[in-house]
């Protein structure tokens, strides 16, 4: 894979399969939430999946704007993935939306 722009807040289409149980599955956009230097240095990255169905239920499911529509960042589904799961770039979250995801993550992780 060629060099990617792995900045915190960037969104990529990610192949999340295979999964188990209640994990979010299939090809879907995910926002990078790990620190940019760590994402660029490691073979894995930390992401939060984005979902088009359902209703926002902060802090678990935070509303954000991505790909020209309202979606839900599912903060309790945070996961580390191998970079080989990245399919293609899909834009980035606004600073306000990334701050909302950060707030959701702080609450979900009790930080």
C-alpha positions in Angstrom: 0.0 0.0 0.0 1.3 3.5 -0.8 1.9 6.1 1.8 -1.3 7.2 3.3 -2.4 10.4 5.1 -3.0 8.8 8.5 -3.8 11.9 10.5 -6.1 11.8 13.5 -9.7 12.7 12.3 -9.2 11.3 8.8 -11.9 8.8 7.6 -11.2 5.7 5.6 -13.3 2.9 4.1 -12.3 -0.1 6.2 -13.0 -3.8 5.7 -14.0 -4.8 9.2 -14.7 -8.5 8.3 -14.3 -11.0 9.7 -16.0 -10.1 13.0 -17.5 -12.0 15.9 -20.7 -11.5 17.9 -22.0 -8.0 18.1 -19.0 -6.2 16.5 -19.8 -3.9 13.6 -19.0 -5.7 10.4 -18.5 -5.2 6.6 -17.0 -2.4 4.6 -17.7 0.9 6.3 -16.2 4.3 7.0 -14.1 4.6 10.1 -12.4 7.7 11.7 -8.8 7.5 12.9 -8.7 8.4 16.6 -5.2 7.4 17.5 -2.3 9.9 17.7 -1.0 10.7 14.2 2.7 9.9 15.0 1.6 6.5 16.4 -0.6 5.8 13.4 2.3 6.5 11.1 4.8 4.5 13.0 2.9 1.3 13.8 1.3 -1.3 11.5 -2.0 -0.9 13.3 -4.2 2.1 13.8 -7.0 2.9 16.2 -10.4 3.6 14.6 -14.1 4.3 15.5 -16.6 2.9 13.0 -19.2 5.2 11.4 -22.7 3.9 11.0 -25.6 5.3 8.9 -28.5 3.6 10.8 -29.9 4.2 14.2 -30.2 7.2 16.4 -27.5 9.1 18.2 -27.2 8.1 21.8 -24.2 10.0 23.2 -21.7 9.1 24.5 -21.9 5.6 22.9 -23.2 6.8 19.5 -22.2 10.4 18.6 -23.7 12.2 15.5 -21.1 13.5 13.0 -21.0 14.7 9.4 -19.1 12.5 6.9 -19.4 11.8 3.2 -21.9 14.6 2.9 -24.4 13.1 5.3 -25.2 12.7 9.0 -23.7 9.5 10.4 -23.1 8.0 13.8 -19.6 7.5 15.4 -20.0 4.3 17.5 -17.6 5.2 20.3 -18.0 1.9 22.2 -16.8 0.0 19.1 -13.3 1.5 19.2 -10.7 -1.0 17.8 -7.2 -1.4 16.7 -7.0 -2.7 13.1 -4.1 -3.6 10.8 -3.5 -1.1 8.1 -4.2 -3.8 5.5 -7.9 -3.3 6.3 -7.8 0.2 4.9 -9.5 0.3 1.5 -9.6 4.0 0.5 -9.7 7.5 1.9 -13.1 9.0 2.6 -12.3 12.5 3.8 -12.0 13.8 7.4 -14.2 14.9 10.3 -14.5 18.6 11.1 -12.7 19.7 14.3 -16.1 20.1 16.0 -17.1 16.6 15.1 -13.8 15.1 16.1 -14.1 16.9 19.5 -17.6 15.3 19.9 -16.0 11.9 19.2 -13.2 12.6 21.7 -15.8 13.5 24.3 -17.7 10.2 23.6 -14.4 8.3 23.9 -13.5 9.9 27.2 -16.9 8.9 28.6 -16.9 5.4 27.2 -13.3 4.8 28.5 -13.8 6.7 31.8 -10.9 9.0 31.0 
